Amino acid sequence: MEMIPWSLVCSSRFVVLSRSFVRPLAVLLGMGAHFTDDELDTIQKLKAEKATPVNIHARLVKDRKRRRQKGPVLTTVRRFLKGDTFKRSGVEARGRKMLWSAANLATMDRKRDELIVKADGGREVTWDEIIRKSRVPEGDASTAAKRMKGTFGIKRRNPRLKPTRNDIDEAERKRICNKLRKLPTS
């Protein structure tokens, strides 16, 4: 007589029916079909209405009997209600948390606009200055640039090579040109 391993007999996933015939436990218990999207929506709606798991389970069994299907197990309904299974488009939780919230980024954008207007092309406004003046949590300038580009589409612009001229600069330029015009060409 052939010996059957004891671990196979005691396994929670398999059951030995005879010496050589092994079947999954779920097949023997007759596990019902998976929840459909409509059923998951119904469960969430009933949960929002403060229905108990037993009432939700009874409703699902009734709906499935109408379609001539086997009803779900109460434990499966409870697992879904606890959030252990059937995670539906959950928020990604891996990696480092975002340094700045949407409100922080909006504040930085407003302050960036103010600083650019105030500078009036006379100097370059840096990300470090924007972070400091907007009073948001400290962070790296490259992070600020990346987040602002992703949120608002703001890109780095190269500073102008030609300085802006005001009225005094224009008058000085005309004076020098008039003086140079009177000199001989060679």
Beta strands, then each sheet from edge to edge (+ up, - down):
strand 1: 14-16
strand 2: 22-24
sheet 1: 1+ 2-
end
